[in-house]
Amino acid sequence: MGFLSEGHALKWNEAKKYSDYIREEGITQFLNIYNKVKDRSDCPLTWGDEIEYLVVEVDPENKTSRLSLRAPHILGLLSEDEKTSKTPKSCWRPEYGSFMLESLPGVPYTGDHLDLLKVQANMELRRKVATELLNPK
């Protein structure tokens, strides 16, 4: 749910060595940010959602499926709107593995109740964009 830059994930045995540190630092960072902004009233509420996708190759003839490691390549194609527009319809980010993608709304939603009506349509749009790009081989 946080920002993940492009790179390579550690194997579990390596990552496990850092779990206590990451947990402690995450709590400390949260408390520092919370204490810094808890009394602010000059900032409007903004929020968003995220959808995580697994990139899977399906072989209907053999009735098998397997993870596809094309996510980094696909990410570059999906990110074009974000690179060329100040108000993109969607944003795309790398996820944990090379077989995963994450999509977000192009601009944050606000505290306006009408923004609630935009969420489903934007999620459907992102799924459509990803599906159209992923279906061809």
Disulfide bonds with the S-S distance in Angstrom:
none
